[in-house]
Amino acid sequence: MSIGSVLLRAAQRWPDAVALVDAASGRRWTFGALAAACAGTGARLRAGGLEAGARVALLADAQPEYLFADYGAMAAGYVRVPLDPALSAAELANQVKDSEAQVLLAGDSRRALAEKIAALVPMRVLPIEESISEPAWEPLAADTLATLNYTGGTSSAPKAVMLTHGNLRAALQNIVMARGAAPGEVMLNVRPLWPIAAVIVLAHLAAGGTVVLAGSFDPARFAAELARWRAGSTSLVPTHLVRLLRETSAPELASLGHLRAIDVGGAGIAPEIFAKALDALGPKIGVLYGLTEASWSCYQSPADLLGADGKVDPARLRSAGRPVFGCDVRIGDGGEVELRGAHVMHGYWKRPELTREVLREGWFRTGDEGRLDAAGFLSITGRIKEVIRSGGKSVQPEEVERALCAHAGVAEAAVVGLPDAEWGEIVAAAVVAAPGAQVTPALLMEHCRAQLSAHKRPKIIRLVETLPRSHYGKVQRAKVKAALTAA
């Protein structure tokens, strides 16, 4: 089954049911209209002389036309290359050049950026627009390349994850089975579509659900949007959850009786934030674990939060869930989490050495350190590559961050290792103070002296206004390290 098959089957099964809604305009598309709009993109590209297998870059905001271009390009046998609008023209041109994309489909709001990219890497820039055609896609083999997803934009050597139609089919099956979506259930989307959210949206559509595209996340109006559309589910990153709890009243959150699940992924949820969310919302938080290379590998449903006594099991506050239907998980050498399944990437684009390094005998080495408990729940304890080696001893950044955040005057902290001639590396921290708090590096160092062993204590602490984060909400430690080195 290819992406075209998924769209066609949904259109055949629920032709007149509402598939997609644009919250800004209120416009609706049925499953039949969605399939026709996706088919229109493929017909348009073919009419322009583009051959099957060609790479098609996409640059747009989270609008319905983005999905028409995204799904339509893959269904027609092209390889979509989704671009992050937050990156610079030079960074994006680097990715476009690496992918050898021939066409860039650009939304109206990103047209100027697209033209800058095209000035650096000559290529055709076409507007993303809705056009209609008869959905009649040819079947595609499971190993047909469907997408190249770049995992970073600041390096001179881009790294793109290759996912085939077979990989995406397996991912869709895993998502549908894990989330338990039902026909007609509304999913509110406030995440960018270009990373992996477009696949989560497609999984909801494949189950017959309705997707409401509500722009970007705004904590001040998010609860009202959930209520307006009577959404049964939504998807956030941990940063969104923190902002929602901070800016939305408890009664407003408690009134969302129609809400079944808020699925949170992209980074770990701090246990104290998790606990606050459960107090405000009840057991409605789903936790997912995955990577661009293997999306939705583990899932902890809201029901998994409850123990035999019907109360929230404290152990679940640190869990990343159980393996989904089509995924095997094991703990390999050095405590590294390894994954296996049909959803795991085909490899890295034009990076065979790196592919061989992380894919061994069917197992993908994630770079995450973790453990599995007796019930099969996975916990992520750190990043193997981010372990700080100081004086011959290992320091997990997360442990130091937890110690810093235990101080009432600290809102957030990011810990990295900086080169040191004597120790190899020293522990350094960037700290965001809590609103109204009066903290100093010296005060926090004294706090850490009571919390941590000597080799784990930060030698450098810098107070910063914010921590740099990716679109998933993950702290970008490389940028933290660069800033602390320059300070």
Backbone torsions as a table, in degrees:
resi	resn	phi	psi	omega
1	MET	NA	127.9	177.8
2	SER	-102.7	179.0	178.7
3	ILE	-60.7	-38.7	177.5
4	GLY	-60.5	-39.3	178.5
5	SER	-62.9	-40.2	179.1
6	VAL	-61.3	-46.9	-179.5
7	LEU	-64.6	-42.4	-176.9
8	LEU	-67.0	-42.6	-179.3
9	ARG	-65.5	-39.3	177.6
10	ALA	-64.0	-41.1	179.4
11	ALA	-65.9	-34.9	178.7
12	GLN	-72.6	-36.0	-175.1
13	ARG	-81.5	-39.0	-177.9
14	TRP	-130.5	58.9	-171.5
15	PRO	-57.9	-35.2	-173.4
16	ASP	-107.1	0.9	177.8
17	ALA	-77.4	152.2	-179.0
18	VAL	-76.4	123.5	179.0
19	ALA	-98.9	-42.3	-168.8
20	LEU	-137.9	138.5	178.5
21	VAL	-131.9	134.1	172.2
22	ASP	-94.9	109.8	-174.1
23	ALA	-62.3	-33.3	-176.5
24	ALA	-65.9	-43.6	-176.6
25	SER	-101.1	-18.6	-176.0
26	GLY	81.7	0.9	-177.5
27	ARG	-69.6	143.8	-177.9
28	ARG	-122.3	148.5	173.5
29	TRP	-125.3	131.0	172.7
30	THR	-75.9	171.5	177.1
31	PHE	-62.8	-36.1	177.3
32	GLY	-64.6	-43.4	179.7
33	ALA	-68.1	-36.6	177.4
34	LEU	-61.6	-47.2	179.4
35	ALA	-61.4	-40.7	-179.6
36	ALA	-66.2	-37.7	179.0
37	ALA	-68.8	-38.5	176.8
38	CYS	-66.2	-41.8	178.0
39	ALA	-62.7	-31.6	179.1
40	GLY	-63.0	-36.4	177.8
41	THR	-63.3	-46.4	179.3
42	GLY	-61.1	-43.0	-179.7
43	ALA	-63.2	-38.0	179.8
44	ARG	-66.0	-41.9	-179.8
45	LEU	-68.7	-40.8	177.8
46	ARG	-63.5	-39.8	179.4
47	ALA	-63.0	-24.6	178.2
48	GLY	-85.7	4.4	176.0
49	GLY	87.7	11.8	-178.8
50	LEU	-78.7	128.8	-177.6
51	GLU	-85.9	152.9	178.2
52	ALA	-56.6	141.5	-179.4
53	GLY	91.8	-11.4	178.8
54	ALA	-67.6	149.1	178.6
55	ARG	-86.2	136.6	-179.7
56	VAL	-125.5	113.8	179.7
57	ALA	-82.9	147.0	-178.6
58	LEU	-125.7	132.1	179.7
59	LEU	-141.3	102.5	-177.9
60	ALA	-165.5	167.5	176.4
61	ASP	-84.9	-179.4	-175.2
62	ALA	-78.7	80.1	-179.1
63	GLN	-125.2	158.7	-178.6
64	PRO	-54.4	-39.2	-178.6
65	GLU	-61.4	-27.7	176.7
66	TYR	-61.9	-44.2	-179.5
67	LEU	-66.4	-36.5	177.7
68	PHE	-60.1	-42.6	-179.8
69	ALA	-71.3	-42.5	-177.0
70	ASP	-63.5	-61.0	-178.4
71	TYR	-67.6	-37.4	-177.7
72	GLY	-65.1	-39.4	178.5
73	ALA	-64.3	-46.5	-178.9
74	MET	-66.0	-43.0	-178.6
75	ALA	-60.8	-31.7	-178.7
76	ALA	-84.7	1.9	176.9
77	GLY	95.0	9.3	176.1
78	TYR	-92.3	165.1	-180.0
79	VAL	-106.1	114.2	-178.4
80	ARG	-81.1	142.7	178.6
81	VAL	-125.3	90.3	-177.4
82	PRO	-74.0	135.1	-177.0
83	LEU	-112.5	145.2	179.7
84	ASP	-86.3	113.2	-178.4
85	PRO	-63.0	-15.4	-178.5
86	ALA	-77.7	-15.0	-179.4
87	LEU	-81.2	162.1	179.4
88	SER	-76.7	164.9	177.8
89	ALA	-60.3	-37.9	-179.7
90	ALA	-66.4	-41.6	178.9
91	GLU	-65.2	-43.5	-179.6
92	LEU	-69.0	-37.5	176.8
93	ALA	-62.0	-34.9	177.1
94	ASN	-61.8	-41.6	178.8
95	GLN	-70.1	-43.3	-179.9
96	VAL	-61.2	-43.1	179.0
97	LYS	-63.0	-42.9	-179.5
98	ASP	-63.7	-39.1	-177.9
99	SER	-76.6	-17.8	-176.1
100	GLU	62.5	34.8	178.2
101	ALA	-64.7	140.8	-179.0
102	GLN	-99.5	-22.1	-176.6
103	VAL	-135.2	141.8	173.4
104	LEU	-119.4	114.8	175.6
105	LEU	-90.7	120.3	-172.5
106	ALA	-122.2	137.3	172.8
107	GLY	-74.8	161.4	-177.1
108	ASP	-56.4	-42.2	-176.4
109	SER	-72.3	-12.9	-177.9
110	ARG	-116.5	14.0	-176.8
111	ARG	-63.6	-41.8	-178.8
112	ALA	-62.8	-42.6	178.0
113	LEU	-64.6	-39.7	178.6
114	ALA	-61.1	-40.3	-179.9
115	GLU	-66.7	-35.1	176.5
116	LYS	-65.3	-39.7	177.7
117	ILE	-63.3	-45.6	-178.4
118	ALA	-64.2	-26.8	177.4
119	ALA	-71.7	-25.4	179.0
120	LEU	-91.2	-34.4	178.3
121	VAL	-130.8	99.6	-176.3
122	PRO	-54.5	125.8	179.7
123	MET	-166.7	166.8	177.9
124	ARG	-79.7	132.4	173.2
125	VAL	-111.1	120.9	-180.0
126	LEU	-119.9	144.2	177.6
127	PRO	-71.4	141.5	171.3
128	ILE	-75.7	122.4	-178.6
129	GLU	-148.4	158.9	179.8
130	GLU	-85.2	125.3	171.7
131	SER	-135.4	155.1	-171.3
132	ILE	-114.2	139.1	175.6
133	SER	-151.3	163.4	179.3
134	GLU	-72.2	123.9	178.1
135	PRO	-70.3	103.6	-179.6
136	ALA	-146.1	66.5	-175.6
137	TRP	-80.8	142.4	174.1
138	GLU	-76.1	142.4	177.5
139	PRO	-60.6	141.2	179.0
140	LEU	-115.9	141.5	179.3
141	ALA	-64.8	151.8	-176.6
142	ALA	-60.5	-30.1	-177.7
143	ASP	-89.8	10.1	176.0
144	THR	-71.1	127.7	-178.9
145	LEU	-64.8	132.7	-177.0
146	ALA	-112.1	-36.1	-172.9
147	THR	-154.4	149.3	169.8
148	LEU	-117.7	116.0	-179.7
149	ASN	-110.9	113.5	-179.9
150	TYR	-78.5	133.6	-175.6
151	THR	-94.7	-2.7	177.6
152	GLY	-163.9	156.0	-179.0
153	GLY	-126.8	-1.9	-174.3
154	THR	-97.6	-2.1	-178.2
155	SER	-95.9	152.8	175.7
156	SER	-77.7	-8.9	178.9
157	ALA	-121.5	85.8	-177.2
158	PRO	-59.2	149.9	179.2
159	LYS	-125.7	114.2	-177.8
160	ALA	-111.7	133.7	177.0
161	VAL	-86.0	127.3	177.1
162	MET	-92.4	121.6	174.7
163	LEU	-120.4	131.5	179.3
164	THR	-92.7	172.5	175.2
165	HIS	-62.0	-34.6	176.9
166	GLY	-65.7	-40.4	176.2
167	ASN	-60.0	-45.8	-178.2
168	LEU	-68.4	-37.8	177.2
169	ARG	-60.0	-45.4	179.2
170	ALA	-64.5	-39.7	178.5
171	ALA	-63.4	-42.7	178.6
172	LEU	-60.8	-43.5	179.4
173	GLN	-62.2	-43.9	179.6
174	ASN	-61.2	-44.4	-177.7
175	ILE	-64.9	-47.3	-178.3
176	VAL	-61.6	-44.2	-178.4
177	MET	-69.4	-34.6	-178.0
178	ALA	-74.9	-42.2	-175.3
179	ARG	-81.2	-27.6	179.9
180	GLY	68.5	35.1	-179.7
181	ALA	-66.5	150.1	-178.8
182	ALA	-122.2	152.5	176.9
183	PRO	-53.7	134.1	178.0
184	GLY	90.1	-16.5	179.5
185	GLU	-68.3	137.8	-178.4
186	VAL	-91.2	130.1	172.4
187	MET	-112.3	124.6	178.0
188	LEU	-93.1	122.2	-180.0
189	ASN	-107.8	123.4	176.1
190	VAL	-126.0	18.6	-179.0
191	ARG	-106.1	153.9	173.5
192	PRO	-57.9	142.6	-177.7
193	LEU	-86.6	-20.1	-170.3
194	TRP	-69.1	-30.3	-177.9
195	PRO	-73.9	-87.7	-179.5
196	ILE	-128.9	-5.5	-177.5
197	ALA	-61.6	-30.6	178.7
198	ALA	-62.5	-30.5	178.0
199	VAL	-74.2	-39.7	177.5
200	ILE	-64.2	-40.9	176.6
201	VAL	-61.1	-44.0	180.0
202	LEU	-63.3	-37.0	177.5
203	ALA	-62.6	-41.0	178.5
204	HIS	-65.0	-40.2	177.6
205	LEU	-66.1	-38.9	-179.7
206	ALA	-62.5	-25.0	178.1
207	ALA	-90.0	2.8	178.8
208	GLY	89.6	9.6	-179.7
209	GLY	-80.6	166.2	177.2
210	THR	-103.8	133.1	179.3
211	VAL	-109.8	127.5	175.2
212	VAL	-106.4	118.3	176.0
213	LEU	-88.7	112.7	-172.4
214	ALA	-114.0	28.7	177.7
215	GLY	74.2	-150.1	-178.9
216	SER	-89.2	163.0	-177.3
217	PHE	-69.4	128.7	175.5
218	ASP	-131.8	107.1	-175.5
219	PRO	-60.6	-25.9	-177.9
220	ALA	-71.2	-25.5	-177.4
221	ARG	-121.8	3.2	-174.0
222	PHE	-63.4	-47.7	-178.9
223	ALA	-62.0	-37.3	178.8
224	ALA	-66.4	-36.3	177.7
225	GLU	-67.2	-40.8	176.4
226	LEU	-59.2	-42.9	-179.5
227	ALA	-70.1	-40.4	-178.6
228	ARG	-58.3	-42.4	-176.2
229	TRP	-98.5	1.4	-177.3
230	ARG	47.9	52.2	-177.3
231	ALA	-70.1	136.6	175.9
232	GLY	-89.0	-21.9	-178.8
233	SER	-152.7	162.1	175.3
234	THR	-158.6	174.0	-177.3
235	SER	-136.2	131.1	-179.0
236	LEU	-133.8	167.8	167.9
237	VAL	-105.3	161.4	-175.7
238	PRO	-54.2	-36.2	178.6
239	THR	-59.9	-40.5	176.6
240	HIS	-59.8	-43.5	-177.4
241	LEU	-62.4	-41.7	178.3
242	VAL	-60.6	-45.8	-178.1
243	ARG	-68.1	-36.1	178.6
244	LEU	-62.5	-45.6	-179.2
245	LEU	-66.3	-32.5	-177.4
246	ARG	-76.2	-32.5	-169.9
247	GLU	-112.9	2.2	-179.4
248	THR	-121.3	136.8	-177.6
249	SER	-70.0	150.6	179.1
250	ALA	-59.7	-43.3	178.5
251	PRO	-60.9	-37.0	179.9
252	GLU	-65.8	-40.9	178.6
253	LEU	-69.1	-38.8	-177.9
254	ALA	-68.4	-19.9	-176.2
255	SER	-82.9	-3.3	-175.8
256	LEU	-84.0	63.4	-176.3
257	GLY	-66.4	-25.1	-179.8
258	HIS	-76.5	-16.5	-176.1
259	LEU	-76.0	124.5	-179.2
260	ARG	-95.0	-42.1	-174.1
261	ALA	-154.9	136.2	165.3
262	ILE	-108.8	107.3	-179.6
263	ASP	-85.9	125.7	-175.7
264	VAL	-119.4	129.3	178.6
265	GLY	-153.6	-172.5	179.9
266	GLY	95.9	-28.2	177.1
267	ALA	-165.2	163.3	-179.2
268	GLY	-70.9	146.8	175.4
269	ILE	-91.0	126.0	176.3
270	ALA	-59.2	133.3	-176.5
271	PRO	-53.4	-37.5	-179.3
272	GLU	-68.7	-33.8	175.9
273	ILE	-70.1	-40.8	178.0
274	PHE	-58.0	-46.8	-178.5
275	ALA	-62.2	-42.2	178.5
276	LYS	-63.8	-38.8	179.5
277	ALA	-64.7	-40.8	179.6
278	LEU	-67.7	-35.6	176.8
279	ASP	-63.9	-38.2	-175.9
280	ALA	-82.0	-36.1	-171.5
281	LEU	-109.8	-18.1	-169.5
282	GLY	84.5	-176.5	-177.5
283	PRO	-74.8	74.1	-177.8
284	LYS	-125.1	14.9	-178.3
285	ILE	-100.0	120.7	172.2
286	GLY	-100.8	142.2	-178.4
287	VAL	-117.0	129.0	177.9
288	LEU	-120.4	148.8	177.2
289	TYR	-127.1	130.2	177.6
290	GLY	-175.9	175.7	178.3
291	LEU	-135.0	169.5	174.7
292	THR	-55.5	-36.5	-178.9
293	GLU	-72.8	-19.1	-177.2
294	ALA	-159.4	77.0	-175.5
295	SER	-68.6	151.5	176.5
296	TRP	46.6	62.5	177.5
297	SER	-89.9	-32.6	176.4
298	CYS	-134.0	151.7	179.1
299	TYR	-148.0	135.9	172.9
300	GLN	-115.7	108.3	-177.4
301	SER	-74.7	162.6	175.0
302	PRO	-54.1	-35.6	179.9
303	ALA	-65.4	-29.6	-179.6
304	ASP	-69.0	-14.6	-179.1
305	LEU	-70.0	-25.2	-171.7
306	LEU	-92.2	137.0	175.8
307	GLY	-85.0	-174.3	-178.4
308	ALA	-62.3	-24.4	-179.0
309	ASP	-86.9	3.1	179.7
310	GLY	81.9	1.5	179.3
311	LYS	-103.5	160.3	179.9
312	VAL	-64.3	127.8	177.7
313	ASP	-79.9	117.9	-178.1
314	PRO	-55.9	-29.1	-179.1
315	ALA	-64.7	-26.7	-178.2
316	ARG	-73.6	-14.2	179.7
317	LEU	-69.5	-16.4	179.2
318	ARG	-114.7	11.9	-175.1
319	SER	-94.6	148.9	173.6
320	ALA	-103.6	7.2	175.9
321	GLY	98.4	178.8	176.5
322	ARG	-95.9	157.7	175.6
323	PRO	-58.1	138.1	176.8
324	VAL	-74.2	175.0	-171.3
325	PHE	-49.9	-46.7	-173.4
326	GLY	-100.7	24.0	-176.0
327	CYS	-128.5	134.9	170.6
328	ASP	-103.7	141.0	178.6
329	VAL	-128.3	136.8	173.1
330	ARG	-143.2	161.7	176.0
331	ILE	-102.6	115.7	-176.3
332	GLY	-93.6	-158.0	-177.9
333	ASP	-59.3	137.8	178.1
334	GLY	70.4	13.9	179.3
335	GLY	80.1	15.4	-177.1
336	GLU	-76.9	135.2	176.7
337	VAL	-74.8	128.0	178.3
338	GLU	-123.1	141.4	-175.3
339	LEU	-124.2	148.6	176.6
340	ARG	-143.6	139.1	178.7
341	GLY	164.4	167.6	-178.2
342	ALA	-68.8	-15.1	179.0
343	HIS	-84.3	-11.8	-178.0
344	VAL	-70.5	138.8	-173.5
345	MET	-50.2	157.5	174.7
346	HIS	-74.6	-28.5	179.8
347	GLY	152.1	-174.1	176.6
348	TYR	-97.1	134.3	-177.7
349	TRP	-59.2	119.0	176.9
350	LYS	57.7	26.1	179.2
351	ARG	-130.1	65.3	-175.6
352	PRO	-62.9	-35.1	-179.4
353	GLU	-65.5	-44.3	179.0
354	LEU	-66.2	-37.6	177.8
355	THR	-59.9	-46.1	179.7
356	ARG	-65.2	-29.2	-178.8
357	GLU	-69.1	-37.8	-174.0
358	VAL	-101.6	-18.6	177.7
359	LEU	-111.1	109.8	-177.6
360	ARG	-130.6	116.9	178.6
361	GLU	52.8	39.9	176.3
362	GLY	87.4	-7.9	-178.8
363	TRP	-99.8	133.0	177.6
364	PHE	-96.5	123.0	178.5
365	ARG	-85.6	114.0	-170.3
366	THR	-79.6	-24.8	-171.7
367	GLY	85.4	-5.8	176.3
368	ASP	-89.6	144.2	173.4
369	GLU	-99.8	135.7	-177.3
370	GLY	-160.0	-175.8	177.7
371	ARG	-149.1	153.4	176.9
372	LEU	-111.6	133.8	178.0
373	ASP	-91.9	179.6	-174.8
374	ALA	-63.7	-24.2	-179.8
375	ALA	-89.7	1.0	177.7
376	GLY	90.1	7.3	178.6
377	PHE	-82.4	137.0	179.5
378	LEU	-95.3	137.6	171.8
379	SER	-121.9	133.9	177.3
380	ILE	-94.8	122.6	-175.8
381	THR	-104.3	-9.7	178.4
382	GLY	163.6	-178.8	175.8
383	ARG	-106.9	124.8	-177.9
384	ILE	-59.4	-42.1	-177.6
385	LYS	-73.3	-12.9	-178.8
386	GLU	-99.7	0.8	177.3
387	VAL	-61.8	132.0	-179.9
388	ILE	-90.9	128.7	178.2
389	ARG	-104.3	106.1	-176.7
390	SER	-123.8	117.4	179.3
391	GLY	60.0	32.1	179.6
392	GLY	81.8	2.0	178.9
393	LYS	-112.9	153.3	-178.0
394	SER	-96.9	138.5	177.8
395	VAL	-127.8	123.8	174.9
396	GLN	-85.1	122.4	179.4
397	PRO	-53.8	-37.5	-176.3
398	GLU	-62.1	-35.0	-179.8
399	GLU	-65.5	-42.0	178.9
400	VAL	-68.5	-39.1	178.4
401	GLU	-62.1	-40.7	178.5
402	ARG	-62.9	-39.8	179.8
403	ALA	-64.8	-43.0	178.5
404	LEU	-63.8	-43.8	-177.6
405	CYS	-71.7	-11.4	175.5
406	ALA	-72.9	-15.4	175.8
407	HIS	-78.1	134.2	-175.6
408	ALA	-62.4	-21.9	-178.0
409	GLY	-89.8	5.1	-177.1
410	VAL	-112.3	127.2	176.3
411	ALA	-90.8	-45.1	-178.2
412	GLU	-147.9	156.9	176.5
413	ALA	-149.7	146.6	174.3
414	ALA	-131.9	129.6	-174.7
415	VAL	-117.5	136.0	179.2
416	VAL	-139.1	169.3	174.7
417	GLY	-103.1	133.4	176.7
418	LEU	-111.6	142.6	-178.6
419	PRO	-58.9	141.7	179.8
420	ASP	-147.2	131.9	-175.0
421	ALA	-63.9	-34.7	-176.6
422	GLU	-86.1	-45.5	-171.7
423	TRP	-99.3	-6.1	-174.3
424	GLY	86.8	-60.1	171.8
425	GLU	-142.2	150.3	171.6
426	ILE	-119.1	154.6	-179.7
427	VAL	-81.8	128.2	178.4
428	ALA	-130.8	148.8	-175.4
429	ALA	-136.5	140.2	168.3
430	ALA	-105.8	127.9	-172.3
431	VAL	-125.1	133.2	172.6
432	VAL	-102.0	121.2	-179.2
433	ALA	-73.6	149.8	175.2
434	ALA	-68.3	150.4	-179.1
435	PRO	-53.5	126.3	177.4
436	GLY	81.6	-4.7	-177.1
437	ALA	-79.5	145.8	176.4
438	GLN	-111.7	94.3	-179.7
439	VAL	-123.5	154.1	177.4
440	THR	-130.4	157.8	175.1
441	PRO	-54.6	-40.3	-179.0
442	ALA	-63.7	-40.7	179.1
443	LEU	-63.7	-40.5	-178.8
444	LEU	-72.3	-33.9	176.1
445	MET	-64.7	-39.1	176.5
446	GLU	-65.1	-39.3	176.3
447	HIS	-60.4	-44.7	-178.8
448	CYS	-67.0	-27.6	-179.7
449	ARG	-62.0	-30.5	179.6
450	ALA	-88.6	-10.3	-174.4
451	GLN	-106.8	-28.7	-167.8
452	LEU	-130.4	154.2	172.6
453	SER	-65.0	160.6	-173.1
454	ALA	-57.8	-41.6	-175.6
455	HIS	-74.1	-12.1	-179.8
456	LYS	-96.3	-10.8	-174.9
457	ARG	-74.7	137.8	178.0
458	PRO	-63.5	133.5	174.1
459	LYS	-89.4	-21.6	178.7
460	ILE	-132.2	130.6	173.9
461	ILE	-131.6	126.6	177.6
462	ARG	-120.8	134.3	175.2
463	LEU	-86.8	129.3	-178.7
464	VAL	-129.8	160.2	-179.8
465	GLU	-76.4	-41.2	179.7
466	THR	-144.7	162.1	173.8
467	LEU	-101.9	138.3	177.7
468	PRO	-69.0	133.4	-177.4
469	ARG	-132.1	152.8	175.0
470	SER	-82.3	177.6	177.5
471	HIS	-63.2	-21.3	178.4
472	TYR	-83.2	-9.0	-176.1
473	GLY	93.4	0.9	178.4
474	LYS	-74.9	138.9	174.3
475	VAL	-67.0	131.5	179.7
476	GLN	-89.4	92.4	-173.2
477	ARG	-63.8	-30.7	179.0
478	ALA	-62.1	-39.4	178.7
479	LYS	-71.7	-35.6	176.1
480	VAL	-62.9	-44.8	-179.7
481	LYS	-61.8	-42.9	-179.8
482	ALA	-62.6	-41.6	-178.7
483	ALA	-68.2	-39.7	179.5
484	LEU	-70.8	-33.1	177.9
485	THR	-67.9	-37.7	-177.3
486	ALA	-78.0	-22.1	-174.8
487	ALA	-67.6	NA	NA
